[in-house]
Amino acid sequence: MTTLVGTSTNLVVNSFALGSGGFELGMFQFSLVGVPVALLTFGVLLWRARKLPAHPPEDTAEKLSYFLAADLEAGSEMVGKSIEQNQLRSLEGLYLLELEREGRLISPVGPEEILQAGDTLVFTGEVGKVQALQRFPGLNLFGHQADDLLATNLVEVVISHESELAGQTLQDVDFRSMFNAGVVGIRRGGKRLEGQLGQIPLRVGDCLVLAVGSDFRQHRNIERNFHLLSGSFKRPQLKRTESMLTLAGFTAVIGLAALEWLPLFHGLLLLMAGLVAGKVLSPAELRRRFPFELWLIIGSALAIAQGLESSGAAALLAQGMQTLFAGYGIYAAFVGCYLMTLLLTETVTNNAAAALAFPIAWTTAQAFGADPMPFIMAVAYGASACFLIPYGYQTHLMVYSPGRYSMGDFLGIGLPVSLTYSAAVLLLTPLVFPF
């Protein structure tokens, strides 16, 4: 919140300011409010951090258990034998949790239980010990023989808020063909997942352990669907010279934009062209990383704003906002725009919240005949005030499951941070950007 390029939300708001008012926001225009707000909220965060749960180390293995599903194929020599006879009770690091048979769940599984063809065995425990299941003939992980994938990398990922997997099962999306990876285990906080993993609807924030093929990193949908947590899979790194030139180029673009010698957009275009010409970036990578969703949000919001203006709805909205806050003054209207944006960003993505709130804030400023800048900044600051729930922002999801946090943990830390953040923004913004 201290610079124009600190978050994509600020760039979205900047694009709306350019489209509606014909002016761009400065590189450090956010700083006079953003820096004090950042320091205050950081202090609150340090104060509340002691309230976070301290999970004992000895509890880690149990809490971080994944759930692995394996199918028993017909013709396996394990069929017709008991759990005890198949030596499934003495697996190092893994524990047979339950058994699914013809839609019926058997839990707990006794040592005398006789295995049948088509049974799904659900294990829990240390996912790194999954190779122990390979010695059992006819026991297949994620619906396929697992030898080729388990011989490669194990990668731990979190399903992102932009993922197309949310609400779908592994079978629905044909996961293995889609990513050349098999799901070895699934974890959803400390909750036990019952039944066959391939039939469980996935959720944003679920942790998956993947056994990935050799070309996993080349799939163009990896970064959209997952946040990488751990594993031997690494992105290709730039050479030292390429890294220095890229960093120098980016620093130069930011400096020129801050001095208002070159517009930020033009500078970034020149930098991108130079990186492509120098083969630091490839056209394929540009296509893979292009923010289609962000482009669609901005385009749609601008179209809606144009429609409101041409249809006369904008004038009616302005009259409505003026009537609503007429008895309370312009400051109340400013607070209303901020709170509306904050509510939106907790329920939709931050960029979408900015796109939806900006036309209303702009119209409100016009209705009161005020300088639109404080209302613009209210949208910018409000759209980044997502602190209360783990599903509102991608970095929340990256720590939610690995940290074994609960919704209550987020509220206990996020609520005082959100209140301090909001109070500071509502107090400082009108002082720095008068009405």
Residue pairs with C-beta under 8 A, 6 or more apart in sequence:
1 7
1 10
1 30
1 33
1 34
1 37
1 38
1 380
1 381
1 384
2 28
2 30
2 31
2 34
2 35
2 38
3 10
3 27
3 28
3 30
3 31
3 34
4 10
4 11
4 14
4 25
4 26
4 27
4 28
4 29
4 30
4 257
4 264
5 11
5 27
5 254
5 264
6 30
6 34
7 350
7 384
8 291
8 294
8 350
8 351
9 350
9 351
9 353
9 354
9 380
9 383
9 384
10 25
10 30
10 380
10 384
12 294
12 297
12 298
12 351
12 354
12 355
12 383
13 25
13 354
13 358
13 376
13 379
13 380
13 383
14 24
14 25
15 298
16 298
16 301
16 302
16 305
16 354
16 355
16 358
16 359
16 362
16 376
17 23
17 24
17 25
17 376
18 24
19 302
19 305
20 305
20 358
20 359
20 362
20 372
21 362
21 372
24 263
24 264
25 376
26 258
26 260
27 254
27 257
27 258
27 264
28 258
30 377
30 380
32 428
32 432
33 377
33 381
33 424
33 425
33 428
33 429
33 432
34 381
36 424
36 428
37 381
37 421
37 424
37 425
37 428
40 420
40 421
40 424
41 417
41 420
41 421
41 424
44 416
44 417
44 420
45 413
45 417
47 416
48 412
48 413
48 416
48 417
49 413
51 412
51 413
52 405
52 409
52 413
53 404
53 405
53 409
55 63
55 404
61 125
61 126
63 190
63 404
64 187
64 404
65 124
65 125
65 126
65 187
66 124
66 125
66 127
66 184
66 185
66 186
66 187
66 207
66 209
67 97
67 122
67 123
67 124
67 185
67 186
67 187
67 192
67 193
67 197
68 94
68 122
68 123
68 124
68 125
68 127
68 130
68 133
68 141
68 184
68 185
68 197
69 120
69 121
69 122
69 123
69 141
69 142
69 196
69 197
69 198
70 120
70 121
70 123
70 133
70 139
70 140
70 141
71 118
71 119
71 120
71 121
71 139
71 140
71 141
71 143
72 78
72 79
72 115
72 116
72 117
72 118
72 119
72 120
72 121
72 138
72 139
72 140
73 117
73 118
73 138
73 139
73 140
74 117
74 118
75 117
75 138
76 117
76 136
76 137
76 138
76 139
77 137
77 138
78 86
78 115
78 136
78 137
78 138
78 139
79 115
79 116
79 117
79 138
80 114
80 115
80 116
81 114
81 115
82 111
82 112
82 113
82 114
82 115
83 89
83 96
83 109
83 110
83 111
83 112
83 113
83 115
84 111
84 112
86 115
86 136
88 96
88 121
88 136
89 96
89 111
91 123
91 125
91 129
91 132
91 133
92 129
92 132
93 125
93 126
93 128
93 129
93 132
94 123
94 124
94 125
94 126
94 129
94 130
94 132
94 133
95 123
95 124
95 125
96 109
96 121
96 122
96 123
97 107
97 108
97 109
97 122
97 123
97 124
97 192
98 105
98 106
98 107
98 108
98 109
98 122
98 194
99 105
99 106
99 107
99 109
99 113
99 119
99 120
99 121
99 122
100 106
100 119
100 120
100 122
100 195
100 196
101 116
101 118
101 119
101 120
102 118
105 194
105 195
106 113
107 194
120 195
120 196
121 139
122 194
122 195
122 196
122 197
123 133
124 192
127 154
127 184
127 185
127 209
128 154
130 141
130 150
130 154
130 184
130 185
130 211
131 150
133 139
133 141
133 146
134 146
134 147
134 150
140 146
141 150
141 182
141 184
141 211
142 170
142 175
142 176
142 182
142 183
142 184
142 197
142 198
143 171
143 176
143 198
144 176
144 182
146 182
146 211
148 213
149 181
149 182
149 211
149 212
149 213
150 184
150 211
152 211
152 212
152 213
152 214
153 211
153 212
153 216
153 231
153 232
153 233
154 184
154 209
154 210
154 211
154 212
154 231
154 232
155 181
155 209
155 210
155 212
155 216
155 228
155 230
155 231
155 232
155 233
156 207
156 208
156 209
156 210
156 228
156 229
156 230
156 231
157 207
157 208
157 210
157 226
157 227
157 228
157 229
158 205
158 206
158 207
158 208
158 226
158 227
158 229
158 397
158 398
158 400
158 401
158 402
159 165
159 166
159 202
159 203
159 204
159 205
159 206
159 208
159 225
159 226
159 397
160 204
160 224
160 225
160 226
160 227
160 394
160 397
161 204
161 349
161 391
161 393
161 394
161 397
162 224
162 225
162 293
162 394
163 204
163 224
163 225
163 226
164 173
164 221
164 224
164 225
165 173
165 202
165 225
166 202
166 203
166 204
167 201
167 202
167 203
168 201
168 202
169 198
169 199
169 200
169 201
169 202
170 183
170 197
170 198
170 199
170 200
170 202
171 198
171 199
175 181
175 182
175 183
176 182
178 219
178 221
179 210
179 212
179 216
179 219
179 221
179 222
179 225
180 212
180 213
180 215
180 216
180 219
181 210
181 211
181 212
181 213
181 216
182 210
182 211
183 197
183 198
183 208
183 209
183 210
184 209
184 210
184 211
185 197
185 208
185 209
186 193
186 197
186 200
186 202
186 206
186 207
186 208
186 209
187 206
187 207
187 208
187 401
188 203
188 205
188 206
188 207
188 401
189 400
189 401
189 404
189 406
190 404
193 200
204 391
204 397
205 390
205 391
205 397
205 400
205 401
206 401
207 229
207 401
207 402
208 226
210 216
210 231
212 231
212 233
216 222
216 233
217 233
217 235
217 236
220 284
220 287
220 288
223 288
223 289
227 394
227 397
227 398
229 398
229 402
237 243
238 246
238 280
242 278
242 280
245 278
245 280
246 275
246 280
249 271
249 274
249 275
250 271
252 267
253 262
253 264
253 267
253 268
253 270
253 271
254 264
256 262
256 267
257 263
257 264
257 267
272 281
272 286
275 281
276 282
276 283
276 286
293 351
294 351
297 351
297 352
297 355
298 355
300 355
301 355
301 356
301 358
301 359
304 359
305 314
305 358
305 359
305 362
307 313
308 314
308 317
308 359
308 363
314 359
314 363
317 360
317 363
318 363
318 364
318 366
318 367
319 367
321 333
321 360
321 363
321 364
321 367
322 364
322 367
322 368
324 333
324 336
325 332
325 333
325 336
325 364
325 368
330 368
330 370
330 435
331 430
331 435
333 364
333 367
333 368
334 374
334 375
334 378
334 426
334 429
334 430
334 435
335 426
336 364
337 357
337 360
337 361
337 364
337 375
337 378
337 379
337 382
338 378
338 379
338 381
338 382
338 422
338 425
338 426
339 382
339 422
340 357
340 360
340 382
341 353
341 354
341 357
341 361
341 378
341 379
341 382
341 383
341 385
342 382
342 385
342 418
342 422
344 352
344 353
344 356
344 357
344 383
345 353
345 354
345 382
345 383
345 384
345 385
345 386
345 392
346 386
346 388
346 389
346 392
347 392
348 356
350 383
350 384
350 386
350 392
350 393
351 383
353 382
353 383
354 379
354 380
354 383
357 379
357 382
357 383
358 376
358 379
361 372
361 375
361 376
361 378
361 379
362 372
362 375
362 376
364 375
365 371
365 372
365 374
365 375
366 372
368 435
370 435
371 433
371 434
371 435
373 433
374 429
374 430
374 433
374 434
374 435
377 429
377 433
378 425
378 429
381 421
381 425
381 429
382 425
385 418
385 421
385 422
385 425
386 392
386 393
386 396
387 410
387 413
387 414
387 415
387 417
387 418
387 421
388 410
388 411
388 414
388 415
388 418
389 396
389 407
389 410
389 411
389 414
390 396
390 397
390 400
390 405
390 407
390 410
391 397
396 410
399 405
400 410
